[in-house]
Amino acid sequence: MKYTKFRTRHIVISLLFYLIMPMANAYFLTGKDLLISYQALKNTPAANQNIAQTMNAIKVGGYIQGVIDSAKSAGILCPDSTLTVREAEKNIVKYLQENKDMLEMAAVDVVVFSLRPKYMCK
């Protein structure tokens, strides 16, 4: 019963994300896009980063923050005030490395699933 309730809630929230995100001009990203963006930035020394890499990092960071904020307001995630985008990115990368099947999933799901174990609302 508890799983069904959670699953139903997740489906409703996912639908809301898909309806709200296009209105906010968000990009459709996959888990693979998040991972590639993070790795490209991490593997390039700051002095060698070009404006496109910097803008991409800002876009992806903003996307992650937007998903977290939306999930928080919907009662899906309850992160504490110390959670930073950088920490969320590290959790997401670790999750994707451990769950390769999530690489082709929508980034919104990847963000929520990766942070849910640590920041699930009680």
Secondary structure by P-SEA (a helix, b strand, c coil): caaaaaaaaaaaaaaaaaaaaaaaccccccaaaaaaaaaaaaacccccccaaaaaaaaaaaaaaaaaaaaaaaaccccccccccaaaaaaaaaaaaaaccccccccaaaaaaaaaccccccc
